Amino acid sequence: MRSVGLFLGVVLTLAGATVNAGGSGTSITSEALGRISIIDLVSDQTTVCRKEKDQSLCFNYFSDDGVIKRLDDDGSRKQGVWFIDDKTRLCILWKGKIKPLCFKVYEQEDGSYNLLKKGKHITTILSTEAGNTKNQ
């Protein structure tokens, strides 16, 4: 009986653990968002995002029919499709590309969301706004 209690204690401890996002120094919860939570987060929303490689801002409109339109802070635009794959990742296939970018999504304590590709923190969703607020 003692071993069952010890096992449950270890499981509960691990469930509350945090991991380091690809050396970025950003702590994330160990539980990625599920399919419905990701859809609720982005569908028919404009996301304000930050690309971690250069800290530039971007705005993505995720339509409710699977189209994504991006506006970067330098004025450049691109379009593609978004979907949730069978590994419960938010995936984006940009027009002209043959392979989608897929991310696990982790909610942060400050209300932002870290997007990780193969464990590396690539992008942060800083906030969301209902609808296509940037007329993309």
N, C-alpha and C positions, 0 to 999 in steps of 0.2 A: 504494500500500500504506500509506503514511503517513497518508493521509486516512481509511482504514478504521480504523486504530488511534486516530486523533483522534476519529472518530465514536463508536467504542465507549467511549472514555474519557468523552465527554460523556454518553452514555446511562447509563453506570454512575454517574456523578456525579449525574445527575438522579434516578436510581432511589433513591439514598440521601438525597435532599433532604427537608427538612421544610417544612411550611407553617404559617402562623399561622391559628388557628381563629377567624375572624370578629372579630379584634381582642381576643380574650379573653386574649392573652398565653400561651396554651397551645400548645406545639408538638405536632404530631401527625406520625406517619409519613405519607408521601404515598400509601401503599397502603391502601385501605379493605379491610375483611374481605370475603371471598367468601361465597357462599350457604351452603355447608356449615359454615363457621366461625361464621357468625351463628346458624344453627340449633343448633349444638353449644353456643354460648354461652348461649342463652336457653331452649331447649326443656326443659320440666319443671324450671324454675329460678325461684327468687325472686331478683329483682335489687334491691339497695339502690342507689337512684339519688339524684342531687342535681339539682334544677332550677336551671340557671345564672342565670335572671332574678332569683330572690330567695334562692337558696342553700338552699331548703327541701328536706327529704328526702322520698322516696317509696319505696314498696315495690311492685314489680310481679311478679305471678306469671304466667309464660308457660306455659300448659299445653301438653302435647305434641300436643293436638288443635286448636290455634289459638285458644284463648280466652285473653284477658288480663284480669287483675283487679288494680286499683290500690288501694292504701291510702296516703293522704297522711299526713304527720306531724300534721296537724290533725284526723285521724280520718275525713275524708271518703273516700268510696269511689266507684269507677266500674268499668265492665266494657266489654269490646269484643272484637275479634278482632285477631290479629296474623298477618302473612304477610311473605314476601320477594317483592318485585316484580321485574319484568323488568329493572330497572336495578340489581339486587342491593342494594336498600335494605330495612332493617327498617321495616315499615309497621304502623301501629296505626290501626284504625278504631273509635273510641269509640262506644258505643251512643248513638243520637240525633243523630249527626253524619253528614254525607253525603260528606265528603272525608277520606281517611286522612292521617295525619301520617307522612311517610317520612323516614328518616334513613340516611345513610352512617355506618358504624361503624368507628372507628379505635382500635386497641389502643395504649395508652400504656406507657411504660417502667416505670411504677409498678404495672402490672397492672390499671389502670382502663381504661374505654373511653369515648371521646368520641362522642356522637351529634350529627351535623351535619345541619341542614336548609338547603339552598341555601347551603352554605358557612359557616353561622352555628352556633356551638356552643350547643346548646339544653339538653342533658342529659348527665350523666356517670353511667355505671354504675360505682359504687364497688366493688361485690363481688357475687358470686352465691352462692346457697345451694341445694343440691339439694332439689327438691320444693317444696310449698306451705308454707313455714315460718311464715307469718303467718296461716294459716287464712283466707285471703281467699275 
